[in-house]
Amino acid sequence: MASFIIRRLIALIPVMCIVLVIVFSLVRLIPGDPAVTLLGPGAAQEQIDALRAQLDLDQPVILQFANYVFGLLQGDLGFSLKSGQPVTNEILMRLPATIELSVLAVIVAIIFGIPIGVLSAVRPNSIFDHITRVVSLIGVSMPAFLLALILQLIFATYLGWLPVSGRMSSFLTAETVTGFAILDGIITGNFAAAWSAVQHLVLPTAVLAAFLAATLGRFVRNTMLDVMGEDFIRTARAKGLRRSDVVLNHGLRNSLLPAITVIGLKFAEMLGGAILTETIFAWPGIGRYMFEAIKNRDYPVIQGTTLVFALIFVLTSIIVDLLYGVLDPRVRKRME
Amino acid sequence: MRELLTFLRRNTLAVVGLVILVALIGLITIGPPVSPYAPTKLDILHKLEAPTFAHWLGTDAFGRDVLTRIMYGGRATLTIGVGVVAIAFVIGVFFGMLAGFAGGWLDSIIMRIVDAILAFPALVLAIALAAAFGPSLQNAMLAVAVTLAPQFARVARSQALSISVKPYVEAAISLGLPTHRILLRYIFVNGLGPLLVQSTLALGSAILQTASLGFLGLGAQPPLAEWGADVSANLQFVRSAAWVALAPGMAILLAVLSFNLIGDSLADWFNPRRRNELE
C-alpha cells in the first residue's frame, strides 16, 4: 500500500507542475501590462511601478515563477490587492465554511442518490425508473443559480420557513473555535447558534447536493444494470439467494466501487458550483471570496483560490484511489 | 435514415429532447421578427409588469419585454454553446488524435497537459481564465472551450489508439500516405461517432457554464440579451417580480435538458450492452 501511495504521488508531480504553470500564468494572461490594466488609465507611473513590484512583474519570467513556487512551498499565496492581507490567511479563515457546506452536500447526495439509483435499476423501465431518470436529468441540467432562486423564493420568501442567506442569524453572537458553525455552537453550549447554523445550511446544501445526487442516481442505475447482467448475479440467483441479498450484497456492492470515483470527480465539479451557490446565499466561504476577488480584479486572490480548488480536487482523487484499494481486494492485490 | 428512425422509436426521452430543442430553435428563429418589441428598447412606464396578454412573460426593470429578451437571448446562448463546442472540438480532437497516433513522448506531454487541465474543477478554471482575459463574451467562450477540450482529447486519443492498429490504417501507412491525411481521412472519419455523442453532451455543459459566467458578470455584457446575464441582472427584483429572473433561467434549463436528453440516449445507443436492452 505504501509503495502505491508513493507511486501515485510521484505520478502527480508533472501534473502539479503544469497546474502551477497555469495558475502562475493567470496574471500574465491579462492583456497588455497587467499593472496598467488593473490600476486603470489614470494611474501614476509610481503606482504602476509599485504594483508591478508587488505582483513580482518587474523580474524575468523564470525568476517570477521560481519565486512563486518558492513562496508556495512556504504556504505564501501573496497578498490581496484589496485588503492587503495574506491570501493564505484569508482562505484558511473561509475554508471551514466551504468544507462544512460541501461535506454535508456530499452526505445528503449519497443518502438520496444511491437508493434512487438502486431502485431504478431493480425495476428498469418501470414508472419509477422513468420518473427518476427524467428528474435526475433535470437535476444535472439545472443551473445552480436557478435552483437556488426557486428554493429561496419558496422556502424563504413565500413560506418563511428558512433564512434567505448568510451563515447565521445576525442577532446571535457565536464564539469561533473550529470555524465550523454547527460544531462551534455545540462545543460552546450555544445551541441557539448551532440551530441557526443548521437552518442556514439547509438551502445551500440542497442546491449543491441536487446536482451530485442526480449524477450519482444516474450513475448507480447504469452500473447496477450492467452488474445485474453479470454471471455471478445469475449464479447467486441460481443458488436460491433472496432477491434482497442478490441486489444488496452482490449487485450494489459491486456497483458502489465505480460510484466512489464518480463521487470524487463530481465533488470537484460541485466545488465549482459552490462559487455560484455561495454567491447567491451570501455564504462566507472560498467560493464567494473568489467571486468578490473577480469583481475587484484581485488577482492574487483569484490565483490562490483557483490553486486551492485544484489542490482539493487532486487530494480527493488520491483519496478515491486509496479507498478503492481498501474496499476492493482485487485492486489491493494489484497495488501491492 | 432508417437507423435514425429506429433510434427515435426506441428512445422516448430522445424524442422529448428533440421536441424541446426544435421548439426552442423555432422560438428564437421565428420569434424575433414576429415580436412587436425590441430586445433593448426601454419603456420605463411599463417596468416590472406581471405577465399580461401584451407581455406574455411580463417586463423587466427597464420595461423590456421578457419573452422578446428570451428569444434574442436564445440566439446568443445557443450560438455561444455551439461555438464553444466547436472550438473545444477542434482543439481537443486535434491534440487527442495526434497523441493517440504519434504515441511516445508527444503522447505523454499532451496527456499530462490534459490531466493538468482536468485537475481543476471546470467552472473554477473557466472563471479564472475568463477573469484573466477580461470580462467579455468571446473571452468567456474561449475559457469554457479550454475546459471542455480535454474531454474531446481523451475520446479522440482512445479512438486514435484503437483505429491506428486497424489493417486499413497500416495499409495507408505502408503506402506512404502523409500523416495529416491518415489522421483526417481514416482515423478522424472512423472515430467520429463517439466524438459526436461527446459533442451533444458537451453542448449542455457549454451552455450551462457560459450562462454561469454570464451570471457572474464574466460573459455577455449588457445590454446584449443572454440568458445567464439576464438572470443575474434581474436578481434584485426577484422577490417582487419573480418572472424576470426565473423565465431566462427556465430557458437555460430547457436548452441544457434537451441536449442532455438527446446526448444521453445517443450514448446508450452507441453502447452495445445498453443497446441490447433498448432493442
Contacts between the chains, C-beta under 8 A, distances in Angstrom:
chain1	res1	chain2	res2	distance
A	14	B	112	4.9
A	15	B	112	6.0
A	15	B	115	4.7
A	15	B	116	5.0
A	15	B	119	5.9
A	16	B	116	7.9
A	16	B	119	7.8
A	18	B	112	6.1
A	18	B	113	5.8
A	18	B	115	7.8
A	18	B	116	3.5
A	19	B	116	5.0
A	19	B	119	5.3
A	19	B	120	7.3
A	22	B	116	6.5
A	22	B	117	7.4
A	22	B	120	7.6
A	22	B	125	7.7
A	23	B	128	7.8
A	26	B	128	5.7
A	26	B	129	7.4
A	26	B	131	7.8
A	26	B	132	4.7
A	27	B	132	7.1
A	29	B	129	7.2
A	29	B	132	4.0
A	29	B	133	6.2
A	30	B	132	5.6
A	30	B	133	7.8
A	30	B	134	7.2
A	31	B	133	7.2
A	31	B	134	6.3
A	37	B	134	7.8
A	124	B	277	7.2
A	133	B	13	7.0
A	134	B	13	7.3
A	137	B	13	7.6
A	137	B	257	6.3
A	137	B	260	5.4
A	137	B	261	6.2
A	137	B	264	6.7
A	138	B	253	7.2
A	138	B	257	6.1
A	140	B	260	6.4
A	141	B	204	6.3
A	141	B	208	7.4
A	141	B	253	5.8
A	141	B	256	4.0
A	141	B	257	4.0
A	141	B	260	5.0
A	142	B	253	5.6
A	142	B	256	7.9
A	143	B	208	5.9
A	143	B	211	5.9
A	143	B	212	6.5
A	143	B	215	7.5
A	143	B	228	7.5
A	143	B	231	7.7
A	143	B	249	6.3
A	143	B	252	5.2
A	143	B	253	6.6
A	143	B	256	7.5
A	144	B	212	7.4
A	145	B	212	7.2
A	145	B	215	5.3
A	145	B	231	6.2
A	145	B	232	7.6
A	145	B	249	7.0
A	146	B	231	6.9
A	146	B	246	7.4
A	146	B	249	3.6
A	146	B	250	7.2
A	146	B	252	6.8
A	146	B	253	6.1
A	149	B	231	7.6
A	149	B	235	7.6
A	149	B	238	6.1
A	149	B	245	6.1
A	149	B	246	6.7
A	149	B	249	6.5
A	150	B	246	7.2
A	152	B	238	7.8
A	153	B	238	6.7
A	153	B	239	7.5
A	153	B	242	5.8
A	157	B	239	5.5
A	222	B	274	7.9
A	225	B	274	7.8
A	225	B	277	7.2
A	226	B	273	6.5
A	229	B	273	7.5
A	268	B	121	4.4
A	269	B	121	5.6
A	269	B	122	6.5
A	269	B	123	7.3
A	270	B	121	8.0
A	271	B	121	5.0
A	271	B	124	6.9
A	272	B	121	3.7
A	272	B	122	6.1
A	272	B	123	3.2
A	272	B	124	4.8
A	272	B	127	7.9
A	273	B	123	6.8
A	275	B	123	6.6
A	275	B	124	6.9
A	275	B	127	6.5
A	275	B	216	7.5
A	276	B	123	7.8
A	276	B	212	5.9
A	276	B	215	6.9
A	276	B	216	7.4
A	279	B	216	7.2
A	290	B	124	7.6
A	290	B	127	7.1
A	291	B	216	6.3
A	294	B	127	6.7
A	294	B	131	4.7
A	294	B	216	6.7
A	294	B	217	7.7
A	294	B	218	6.7
A	295	B	217	7.2
A	297	B	131	7.6
A	299	B	131	8.0
A	299	B	132	7.6
A	302	B	128	5.7
A	302	B	131	5.5
A	302	B	132	7.6
A	303	B	128	7.7
A	305	B	124	7.9
A	306	B	120	6.9
A	306	B	124	5.9
A	306	B	125	7.1
A	306	B	128	4.4
A	309	B	120	6.7
A	309	B	121	5.5
A	309	B	124	4.5
A	310	B	119	5.3
A	310	B	120	4.9
A	310	B	121	7.8
A	310	B	124	7.5
A	313	B	119	5.9
A	313	B	120	6.8
A	313	B	121	5.9
A	314	B	119	5.4
